[in-house]
Amino acid sequence: MFGGVVPKTNGQCCDFLNDMYSYSISANEWTQLSPSGVNPSPRSHMGFLTIGDNVWLQGGEGTGFAIEKGLWRYRINKDQWLEVNEESPDTPNQRESQMFANVGNTIIIFSGDSSGPNFYNLKNDTQSYKIQDDEWVDRTAAIQPPQGKRMPSVTFDQQVMFFGGNTDLNPFTGVEQNHNQFWKYQLDA
């Protein structure tokens, strides 16, 4: 578990965290980790998944509700974070509340919220990161992809499936438009 957001001690919003914990199922206990090197900045709503002996973290929302950038790899056996593949300032990594999944050795990102003039600035793209090639590929389909969303749930097994998410927030009522659509994305070879 990495980061998140909590109320400030005075009850106001919000303190963003970059602490990291491990949970042992067999011992039923949490342990705080202290990774070496430079850690990702405090954030919430980021992509986070495990592939083999590595944990991958991407994007997120940070202090001041800024959209964070960065693709990070945590090497479990070395207890160390490394920032990877950030040659250009406009990588697919600068987003939060995205769908973030793994198919084989490829990370798939769909949609998410980005910086912009509106409360929600949803992306409507599909990107992949080929781990072995250290390369981003734009996979935005030629056919109409699903509407861009924040926080869809996801599952995967050589394909990516997601359900739900939200698209609009009425700033006067605080009501979000939630969806109950189910989508499947098949990664080509």
N, C-alpha and C positions, 0 to 999 in steps of 0.2 A: 504494500500500500504506500502510495506517495502523495504528499501534499493534501490539498483540499482547502476549504474555506470555513471559517468559524466566526461567530460574533465576537466583537472586541470585548474586552473586560467590562467596558461601560455599557454593554448591551447594544451599541450601535453596530452598523455593518462596516466593514468586514476586515478580518485579518486572513491573508492568504499564507499558506504553509508550504514548506518544502522538506518536511521531515519524512522519514521512511521507516516502515515497520515490516516485519516478517511474521507470519502466523504459522505455527506448527500444529497441524491437525492431531498428530499423535500425542503431543504434550498438552494440547489445548491451551497454548499461551502465545502472547504477542511479545516480540523482542524489537526494541528500537535499534536500527542500524545506523552506523556512522561511516558512510562511504568515503573513500579517499578521493582526492582530486577536486575539481570544480563540480558542484552539483547544479542541476537545473534550478532556475529561479523559482520562488514561491508561485504556485498556480493551482487552479482547479479546472474541471471540465476539459481535461486533456485526453488524448488517446493514450492507452496504456495496455500492453499485452506482453505475454511471455512466449518466447520461441526458444526452445532448447534451454541452454544455460544463460540466456540473455533476456532482459526485460527491456522493452522498447517504450519510449514516452515521446509524444509529439504534440506540439502546440499547447493550447490551453488559455485560460483567462487568469491574469495576474493582478498584482497590486494596482489599484486605481482602475480596475476592470479593463486594463489594457490587454489586447490580444497578443499572446506570447508566440514567439517563433521557436523553432528548433526541433530537430529530431535527435533524441538522445538514446544511448544504449547503456544499460547497466549490466556489467559483467558480474554475474553472481559469484563465480569462483574467485574473483579478484576484489570483490566488494568495492567497485569503482564505476563511476559514471564517465562516459565519453560523449561529447557532442559530435555528430557525424553529418556529412553532406550538407554543408551550408555555404556553398560557394557564392550563391546569389541571394540578395536580400528578399527576392520575391519568389521563394520556393513554395511548394504546396503546404509547407509546415505552419504558416501563420494563420491559424484558425482555432476555434474552440467548439466544443459540443458536437464534434464530427463523429461519423461512423468510422471505426478504426479496427480492422480485422486482419487476420493472417491466413493466407492460402499457400501452403508449402513454405517456400522461402521468399514470399512476396507479401509485403504489407499493402493493404488496400485502404484508401481513404475516400469517403464520399461525403460531400456537402460540408456542413458546419457553418459557423458564424465567423465573419471576418471584420476587419476594421472598415468603417465607412460612416456615412452621414446619418443612417437610421439606427434605431435601437437594435433591430436585427438586420444584418447584411449577409444574407445567406448565399453561400456558393452553391452551384449546381453542377459540380464536376466530379469525375472519378479519376483518382490518381493512384499510381502504384509505385512502390519503392522496391526495386530488385536488390535484395540484400547482397547477393554474391557479386553483383556488378556495381554496387554503390551508385545506383542511378534511378532517377525519377522518370516515370513515363506517364504522359497524359493519356488516359484511357476513356475520356469522355465519349460516350457512345454516339454513333451517327444517328441512332434512333433517339427519340425523346427520352431522357433519363427521368427518374422520379423527381418530383418537386424537391428543391433544396429544403433540408430540415435541420433542426437542432435536436440532439440527444436521441437518435433512434436506437433501439436495442438491436443487437446483432448476434448472429451465430454463423458458423462456417464449417465446412468439410469439403474442400476443393471447390466450393462455391460460397458466395456471401449472401446471406439472407438477412433482411432487417424488417422490423415492424415499428410502426408508429413514428413518433417524433412530433415536434411542433414547429410552426412556421411564422406566426404573427403574434405580436403582443400589443394589446390596446393599452397605451400608457395611461389612459384616464381611468380604466377599470382594473388594470392588472391582469386581464384575462388573456390567456394564450389560446391560439387555435391549434388543437391537438388532432392527430390523425391516427386512423386505425388501418392503414394500408399495409399490405405485406408484399415485399419485393424480393426478387432473387437476382443475383449477378453472377454470371459464369465467367471465370477468368480463362482466357484462351491460353494455349500452351506457350 
